[in-house]
């Protein structure tokens, strides 16, 4: 994994778990869910076939599974990862979550 500073270090599933656990602090998420998410992230990264991947790409790989796991934790992680700087940034992300949820819910007939 290549960090923003240019330093290269091996991918660490443990670092993924630590970051996700921090975002999930106080949320009803169990340890098994952290491990499963980290495994999904690692599989996603390995499937690219690239020998080196930017840390930014690791963050992107975390966002999808975290969004499915816990929306509040997702907002926390995204706010740091994407450097939210205003309430509007949160509002836009919440609107995106609501839109995605509505699209995933089958229409009542």
OpenMM code with the backbone's topology and positions (N, CA, C; nanometers):
from openmm import Vec3, app, unit

residues = "UNK UNK UNK UNK UNK UNK UNK UNK UNK UNK UNK UNK UNK UNK UNK UNK UNK UNK UNK UNK UNK UNK UNK UNK UNK UNK UNK UNK UNK UNK UNK UNK UNK UNK UNK UNK UNK UNK UNK UNK UNK UNK UNK UNK UNK UNK UNK UNK UNK UNK UNK UNK UNK UNK UNK UNK UNK UNK UNK UNK UNK UNK UNK UNK UNK UNK UNK UNK UNK UNK UNK UNK UNK UNK UNK UNK UNK UNK UNK UNK UNK UNK UNK UNK UNK UNK UNK UNK UNK UNK UNK UNK UNK UNK UNK UNK UNK UNK UNK UNK UNK UNK UNK UNK UNK UNK UNK UNK UNK".split()
positions = [
    Vec3(0.0851, -0.1155, 0.0000),
    Vec3(0.0000, 0.0000, 0.0000),
    Vec3(0.0906, 0.1229, 0.0000),
    Vec3(0.0565, 0.2191, -0.0817),
    Vec3(0.1335, 0.3424, -0.0903),
    Vec3(0.0547, 0.4532, -0.0215),
    Vec3(0.1146, 0.5107, 0.0818),
    Vec3(0.0498, 0.6177, 0.1563),
    Vec3(0.0682, 0.7509, 0.0841),
    Vec3(-0.0069, 0.8514, 0.1272),
    Vec3(0.0028, 0.9847, 0.0652),
    Vec3(0.1451, 1.0392, 0.0667),
    Vec3(0.2179, 1.0063, 0.1717),
    Vec3(0.3550, 1.0564, 0.1857),
    Vec3(0.4513, 0.9889, 0.0899),
    Vec3(0.4039, 0.8820, 0.0224),
    Vec3(0.4899, 0.8073, -0.0682),
    Vec3(0.5510, 0.6838, -0.0052),
    Vec3(0.5337, 0.6705, 0.1262),
    Vec3(0.5860, 0.5542, 0.1978),
    Vec3(0.5036, 0.4315, 0.1580),
    Vec3(0.5730, 0.3200, 0.1367),
    Vec3(0.5063, 0.1946, 0.1023),
    Vec3(0.5085, 0.1031, 0.2228),
    Vec3(0.3937, 0.0422, 0.2513),
    Vec3(0.3864, -0.0551, 0.3596),
    Vec3(0.2886, -0.1643, 0.3187),
    Vec3(0.3019, -0.2822, 0.3773),
    Vec3(0.2116, -0.3908, 0.3402),
    Vec3(0.0684, -0.3608, 0.3850),
    Vec3(-0.0276, -0.4147, 0.3108),
    Vec3(-0.1676, -0.4027, 0.3506),
    Vec3(-0.1848, -0.4683, 0.4864),
    Vec3(-0.2628, -0.4062, 0.5730),
    Vec3(-0.2861, -0.4605, 0.7068),
    Vec3(-0.4353, -0.4691, 0.7338),
    Vec3(-0.4829, -0.5922, 0.7433),
    Vec3(-0.6228, -0.6142, 0.7776),
    Vec3(-0.6512, -0.5554, 0.9156),
    Vec3(-0.5530, -0.5659, 1.0056),
    Vec3(-0.5699, -0.5123, 1.1408),
    Vec3(-0.5934, -0.3613, 1.1392),
    Vec3(-0.5238, -0.2892, 1.0503),
    Vec3(-0.5442, -0.1446, 1.0418),
    Vec3(-0.6844, -0.1116, 0.9923),
    Vec3(-0.7345, -0.1941, 0.9014),
    Vec3(-0.8720, -0.1754, 0.8546),
    Vec3(-0.9677, -0.1926, 0.9726),
    Vec3(-0.9477, -0.2991, 1.0505),
    Vec3(-1.0349, -0.3260, 1.1646),
    Vec3(-1.0281, -0.2110, 1.2654),
    Vec3(-0.9087, -0.1609, 1.2931),
    Vec3(-0.8936, -0.0514, 1.3898),
    Vec3(-0.9710, 0.0729, 1.3427),
    Vec3(-0.9569, 0.1074, 1.2151),
    Vec3(-1.0266, 0.2245, 1.1627),
    Vec3(-1.1771, 0.2082, 1.1635),
    Vec3(-1.2228, 0.0912, 1.1256),
    Vec3(-1.3666, 0.0654, 1.1230),
    Vec3(-1.4209, 0.0578, 1.2659),
    Vec3(-1.3462, -0.0051, 1.3554),
    Vec3(-1.3892, -0.0125, 1.4958),
    Vec3(-1.4046, 0.1281, 1.5542),
    Vec3(-1.3131, 0.2157, 1.5203),
    Vec3(-1.3197, 0.3546, 1.5688),
    Vec3(-1.4480, 0.4215, 1.5177),
    Vec3(-1.4785, 0.4015, 1.3895),
    Vec3(-1.5997, 0.4606, 1.3317),
    Vec3(-1.7260, 0.4011, 1.3937),
    Vec3(-1.7176, 0.2756, 1.4378),
    Vec3(-1.8329, 0.2047, 1.4938),
    Vec3(-1.8449, 0.2185, 1.6450),
    Vec3(-1.7581, 0.2964, 1.7058),
    Vec3(-1.7590, 0.3095, 1.8515),
    Vec3(-1.8986, 0.3470, 1.9001),
    Vec3(-1.9524, 0.2671, 1.9940),
    Vec3(-2.0845, 0.2927, 2.0494),
    Vec3(-2.1983, 0.2408, 1.9629),
    Vec3(-2.1671, 0.1795, 1.8503),
    Vec3(-2.2682, 0.1250, 1.7590),
    Vec3(-2.2828, -0.0251, 1.7851),
    Vec3(-2.3988, -0.0826, 1.7513),
    Vec3(-2.4215, -0.2260, 1.7757),
    Vec3(-2.3581, -0.3144, 1.6677),
    Vec3(-2.2251, -0.3153, 1.6650),
    Vec3(-2.1509, -0.3940, 1.5653),
    Vec3(-2.0574, -0.4870, 1.6413),
    Vec3(-2.0626, -0.6166, 1.6072),
    Vec3(-1.9796, -0.7118, 1.6805),
    Vec3(-1.8455, -0.7364, 1.6103),
    Vec3(-1.7570, -0.7992, 1.6827),
    Vec3(-1.6206, -0.8236, 1.6344),
    Vec3(-1.6191, -0.9045, 1.5050),
    Vec3(-1.7087, -1.0004, 1.4934),
    Vec3(-1.7143, -1.0824, 1.3727),
    Vec3(-1.7427, -0.9959, 1.2497),
    Vec3(-1.8279, -0.8965, 1.2658),
    Vec3(-1.8601, -0.8071, 1.1544),
    Vec3(-1.7371, -0.7272, 1.1114),
    Vec3(-1.6540, -0.6867, 1.2077),
    Vec3(-1.5295, -0.6155, 1.1738),
    Vec3(-1.4383, -0.7046, 1.0909),
    Vec3(-1.4241, -0.8279, 1.1343),
    Vec3(-1.3357, -0.9211, 1.0643),
    Vec3(-1.3876, -0.9508, 0.9233),
    Vec3(-1.5182, -0.9689, 0.9100),
    Vec3(-1.5762, -0.9950, 0.7783),
    Vec3(-1.5570, -0.8756, 0.6856),
    Vec3(-1.5757, -0.7548, 0.7377),
    Vec3(-1.5560, -0.6352, 0.6564),
    Vec3(-1.4107, -0.6259, 0.6111),
    Vec3(-1.3181, -0.6490, 0.7022),
    Vec3(-1.1755, -0.6430, 0.6671),
    Vec3(-1.1417, -0.7467, 0.5604),
    Vec3(-1.2025, -0.8638, 0.5701),
    Vec3(-1.1786, -0.9670, 0.4692),
    Vec3(-1.2321, -0.9224, 0.3333),
    Vec3(-1.3506, -0.8623, 0.3313),
    Vec3(-1.4069, -0.8124, 0.2046),
    Vec3(-1.3168, -0.7057, 0.1430),
    Vec3(-1.2643, -0.6183, 0.2275),
    Vec3(-1.1754, -0.5124, 0.1788),
    Vec3(-1.0490, -0.5740, 0.1202),
    Vec3(-0.9910, -0.6686, 0.1922),
    Vec3(-0.8692, -0.7330, 0.1434),
    Vec3(-0.8950, -0.8056, 0.0108),
    Vec3(-1.0055, -0.8765, 0.0008),
    Vec3(-1.0390, -0.9459, -0.1235),
    Vec3(-1.0579, -0.8472, -0.2389),
    Vec3(-1.1215, -0.7363, -0.2100),
    Vec3(-1.1430, -0.6335, -0.3109),
    Vec3(-1.0104, -0.5778, -0.3621),
    Vec3(-0.9196, -0.5546, -0.2710),
    Vec3(-0.7888, -0.4997, -0.3077),
    Vec3(-0.7078, -0.6030, -0.3863),
    Vec3(-0.7083, -0.7256, -0.3394),
    Vec3(-0.6331, -0.8312, -0.4095),
    Vec3(-0.6888, -0.8565, -0.5493),
    Vec3(-0.8195, -0.8390, -0.5663),
    Vec3(-0.8819, -0.8652, -0.6968),
    Vec3(-0.8379, -0.7647, -0.8029),
    Vec3(-0.7795, -0.6532, -0.7616),
    Vec3(-0.7309, -0.5559, -0.8599),
    Vec3(-0.6086, -0.6100, -0.9331),
    Vec3(-0.5353, -0.7012, -0.8676),
    Vec3(-0.4163, -0.7596, -0.9287),
    Vec3(-0.2955, -0.6677, -0.9257),
    Vec3(-0.3091, -0.5522, -0.8633),
    Vec3(-0.1977, -0.4577, -0.8555),
    Vec3(-0.1049, -0.4951, -0.7402),
    Vec3(0.0241, -0.4805, -0.7646),
    Vec3(0.1224, -0.5091, -0.6597),
    Vec3(0.1191, -0.4006, -0.5523),
    Vec3(0.0920, -0.2776, -0.5933),
    Vec3(0.0835, -0.1657, -0.4992),
    Vec3(-0.0479, -0.0934, -0.5228),
    Vec3(-0.1065, -0.0481, -0.4134),
    Vec3(-0.2326, 0.0244, -0.4225),
    Vec3(-0.2251, 0.1439, -0.3289),
    Vec3(-0.2805, 0.2552, -0.3714),
    Vec3(-0.2775, 0.3765, -0.2903),
    Vec3(-0.3674, 0.3604, -0.1680),
    Vec3(-0.3273, 0.4197, -0.0578),
    Vec3(-0.4074, 0.4107, 0.0642),
    Vec3(-0.5467, 0.4680, 0.0405),
    Vec3(-0.5571, 0.5643, -0.0504),
    Vec3(-0.6863, 0.6222, -0.0869),
    Vec3(-0.7798, 0.5133, -0.1394),
    Vec3(-0.7260, 0.4201, -0.2161),
    Vec3(-0.8060, 0.3111, -0.2712),
    Vec3(-0.8526, 0.2162, -0.1600),
    Vec3(-0.7717, 0.2002, -0.0577),
    Vec3(-0.8123, 0.1170, 0.0560),
    Vec3(-0.9321, 0.1828, 0.1244),
    Vec3(-0.9243, 0.3133, 0.1418),
    Vec3(-1.0366, 0.3861, 0.2011),
    Vec3(-1.1634, 0.3700, 0.1200),
    Vec3(-1.1513, 0.3796, -0.0121),
    Vec3(-1.2680, 0.3596, -0.0981),
    Vec3(-1.3238, 0.2189, -0.0841),
    Vec3(-1.2344, 0.1207, -0.0698),
    Vec3(-1.2775, -0.0187, -0.0548),
    Vec3(-1.3496, -0.0406, 0.0782),
    Vec3(-1.3211, 0.0414, 0.1774),
    Vec3(-1.3866, 0.0306, 0.3075),
    Vec3(-1.5271, 0.0922, 0.3032),
    Vec3(-1.5437, 0.2007, 0.2307),
    Vec3(-1.6688, 0.2754, 0.2338),
    Vec3(-1.7913, 0.1912, 0.1985),
    Vec3(-1.7845, 0.1130, 0.0922),
    Vec3(-1.9010, 0.0344, 0.0503),
    Vec3(-1.9475, -0.0644, 0.1558),
    Vec3(-1.8593, -0.1540, 0.1999),
    Vec3(-1.9013, -0.2495, 0.3032),
    Vec3(-1.9435, -0.1830, 0.4345),
    Vec3(-1.8789, -0.0731, 0.4707),
    Vec3(-1.9148, -0.0043, 0.5950),
    Vec3(-2.0532, 0.0579, 0.5822),
    Vec3(-2.0833, 0.1090, 0.4651),
    Vec3(-2.2160, 0.1676, 0.4409),
    Vec3(-2.3242, 0.0613, 0.4611),
    Vec3(-2.2972, -0.0613, 0.4169),
    Vec3(-2.3927, -0.1707, 0.4340),
    Vec3(-2.4010, -0.2145, 0.5802),
    Vec3(-2.2894, -0.2078, 0.6506),
    Vec3(-2.2824, -0.2552, 0.7882),
    Vec3(-2.3552, -0.1616, 0.8847),
    Vec3(-2.3257, -0.0319, 0.8775),
    Vec3(-2.3828, 0.0634, 0.9730),
    Vec3(-2.3740, 0.2037, 0.9132),
    Vec3(-2.4887, 0.2641, 0.8879),
    Vec3(-2.4901, 0.3947, 0.8218),
    Vec3(-2.4287, 0.5056, 0.9067),
    Vec3(-2.4467, 0.5000, 1.0374),
    Vec3(-2.3884, 0.6030, 1.1246),
    Vec3(-2.2359, 0.5922, 1.1226),
    Vec3(-2.1860, 0.4703, 1.1350),
    Vec3(-2.0406, 0.4498, 1.1292),
    Vec3(-1.9873, 0.4913, 0.9929),
    Vec3(-2.0630, 0.4623, 0.8890),
    Vec3(-2.0244, 0.5043, 0.7539),
    Vec3(-2.0099, 0.6568, 0.7471),
    Vec3(-2.1072, 0.7296, 0.8014),
    Vec3(-2.0989, 0.8762, 0.8003),
    Vec3(-1.9772, 0.9254, 0.8774),
    Vec3(-1.9494, 0.8638, 0.9894),
    Vec3(-1.8314, 0.9023, 1.0683),
    Vec3(-1.7035, 0.8812, 0.9866),
    Vec3(-1.6915, 0.7629, 0.9273),
    Vec3(-1.5717, 0.7301, 0.8506),
    Vec3(-1.5609, 0.8221, 0.7281),
    Vec3(-1.6713, 0.8369, 0.6566),
    Vec3(-1.6711, 0.9206, 0.5360),
    Vec3(-1.6393, 1.0658, 0.5691),
    Vec3(-1.6857, 1.1128, 0.6836),
    Vec3(-1.6617, 1.2534, 0.7183),
    Vec3(-1.5130, 1.2812, 0.7381),
    Vec3(-1.4408, 1.1839, 0.7914),
    Vec3(-1.2967, 1.1988, 0.8090),
    Vec3(-1.2259, 1.1708, 0.6772),
    Vec3(-1.2622, 1.0594, 0.6145),
    Vec3(-1.1964, 1.0160, 0.4915),
    Vec3(-1.2109, 1.1191, 0.3792),
    Vec3(-1.3309, 1.1745, 0.3679),
    Vec3(-1.3567, 1.2723, 0.2614),
    Vec3(-1.3428, 1.4164, 0.3093),
    Vec3(-1.2968, 1.4354, 0.4314),
    Vec3(-1.2717, 1.5682, 0.4880),
    Vec3(-1.3928, 1.6599, 0.4784),
    Vec3(-1.5058, 1.6138, 0.5338),
    Vec3(-1.6239, 1.6993, 0.5365),
    Vec3(-1.5871, 1.8281, 0.6088),
    Vec3(-1.6319, 1.9399, 0.5532),
    Vec3(-1.5970, 2.0680, 0.6141),
    Vec3(-1.7191, 2.1504, 0.6529),
    Vec3(-1.8389, 2.0959, 0.6280),
    Vec3(-1.9591, 2.1726, 0.6599),
    Vec3(-2.0766, 2.0794, 0.6853),
    Vec3(-2.1813, 2.1362, 0.7419),
    Vec3(-2.3049, 2.0628, 0.7629),
    Vec3(-2.3610, 2.0176, 0.6281),
    Vec3(-2.3411, 2.0977, 0.5273),
    Vec3(-2.3914, 2.0632, 0.3933),
    Vec3(-2.3287, 1.9342, 0.3409),
    Vec3(-2.2017, 1.9120, 0.3748),
    Vec3(-2.1368, 1.7870, 0.3339),
    Vec3(-2.2092, 1.6677, 0.3957),
    Vec3(-2.2454, 1.6800, 0.5238),
    Vec3(-2.3194, 1.5731, 0.5905),
    Vec3(-2.4587, 1.5582, 0.5297),
    Vec3(-2.5249, 1.6708, 0.5054),
    Vec3(-2.6593, 1.6669, 0.4475),
    Vec3(-2.6597, 1.5954, 0.3129),
    Vec3(-2.5612, 1.6258, 0.2298),
    Vec3(-2.5539, 1.5625, 0.0985),
    Vec3(-2.5339, 1.4122, 0.1131),
    Vec3(-2.4458, 1.3719, 0.2033),
    Vec3(-2.4199, 1.2293, 0.2223),
    Vec3(-2.5421, 1.1584, 0.2784),
    Vec3(-2.6137, 1.2234, 0.3697),
    Vec3(-2.7359, 1.1640, 0.4255),
    Vec3(-2.8414, 1.1512, 0.3161),
    Vec3(-2.8529, 1.2503, 0.2314),
    Vec3(-2.9469, 1.2426, 0.1197),
    Vec3(-2.9109, 1.1266, 0.0277),
    Vec3(-2.7814, 1.1098, 0.0010),
    Vec3(-2.7362, 0.9975, -0.0821),
    Vec3(-2.7720, 0.8631, -0.0165),
    Vec3(-2.7549, 0.8531, 0.1162),
    Vec3(-2.7903, 0.7302, 0.1875),
    Vec3(-2.9407, 0.7029, 0.1769),
    Vec3(-3.0206, 0.8074, 0.1950),
    Vec3(-3.1667, 0.7908, 0.1865),
    Vec3(-3.2084, 0.7490, 0.0464),
    Vec3(-3.1470, 0.8091, -0.0539),
    Vec3(-3.1792, 0.7757, -0.1921),
    Vec3(-3.1439, 0.6300, -0.2205),
    Vec3(-3.0253, 0.5881, -0.1772),
    Vec3(-2.9823, 0.4495, -0.1986),
    Vec3(-3.0752, 0.3533, -0.1256),
    Vec3(-3.1151, 0.3886, -0.0046),
    Vec3(-3.2044, 0.3017, 0.0722),
    Vec3(-3.3392, 0.2895, 0.0016),
    Vec3(-3.3905, 0.4002, -0.0508),
    Vec3(-3.5183, 0.3988, -0.1219),
    Vec3(-3.5098, 0.3133, -0.2483),
    Vec3(-3.3955, 0.3177, -0.3157),
    Vec3(-3.3771, 0.2383, -0.4374),
    Vec3(-3.3667, 0.0898, -0.4045),
    Vec3(-3.3151, 0.0568, -0.2846),
    Vec3(-3.2995, -0.0824, -0.2446),
    Vec3(-3.4301, -0.1433, -0.1929),
    Vec3(-3.5246, -0.0570, -0.1529),
    Vec3(-3.6510, -0.1037, -0.0993),
    Vec3(-3.7502, -0.1234, -0.2135),
    Vec3(-3.8051, -0.2446, -0.2257),
    Vec3(-3.9010, -0.2674, -0.3341),
    Vec3(-4.0249, -0.1793, -0.3159),
    Vec3(-4.0743, -0.1279, -0.4258),
    Vec3(-4.1926, -0.0416, -0.4227),
    Vec3(-4.3139, -0.1227, -0.3773),
    Vec3(-4.3968, -0.0611, -0.2940),
    Vec3(-4.5192, -0.1297, -0.2489),
    Vec3(-4.6186, -0.1293, -0.3626),
    Vec3(-4.6941, -0.2389, -0.3701),
    Vec3(-4.7905, -0.2502, -0.4805),
    Vec3(-4.9304, -0.2462, -0.4314),
] * unit.nanometer
topology = app.Topology()
chain = topology.addChain("A")
for resn in residues:
    res = topology.addResidue(resn, chain)
    for name in ("N", "CA", "C"):
        topology.addAtom(name, app.Element.getBySymbol(name[0]), res)
